[in-house]
């Protein structure tokens, strides 16, 4: 019976399998390297694109911040302009007030009272004069209270100059200006005119 030696064939088969494994392993390694390279390139592209978008957003945000700052500056200038306009308007509206006040004083002083001095400190007025009687001073205070331009009459002192009953009494009286420059002077002036006429008709 003949004998066949199979060892060389098996050895050849093992070499072929080993070569096939190494080729497959190399191909897999190359594929993995390519996959990793493609992934790195893809992620890098995404990162670069995001960085570009971030830079664009920063640029736009900087432009918006500058616009906001300009708007704030314009708003501040607007407020300053409005404040100046209000001051000018207040000054313009306050010009006729002193005229109305002195006109009111002329109409509220009753007969029998002679003013020697009138001083103003802010909105507060000080009247100093001579009254024929305490009743005249009381009438003067009522007229001030009823006027539109003066208010809060306050008697500081009243005293007779000497023992002569006909010499009169010195008095000092305070009052405050009732209407400020920020209020509408026209309606107040109309009301004051009506009250002055009523007060003039009721003088003692």
Secondary structure as GFF3:
##gff-version 3
##sequence-region A 1 204
A	DSSP	alpha_helix	7	94	.	.	.	ID=ss1
A	DSSP	alpha_helix	97	108	.	.	.	ID=ss2
A	DSSP	beta_strand	113	121	.	.	.	ID=ss3
A	DSSP	beta_strand	124	131	.	.	.	ID=ss4
A	DSSP	alpha_helix	134	146	.	.	.	ID=ss5
A	DSSP	beta_strand	150	160	.	.	.	ID=ss6
A	DSSP	beta_strand	169	177	.	.	.	ID=ss7
A	DSSP	alpha_helix	185	201	.	.	.	ID=ss8
###
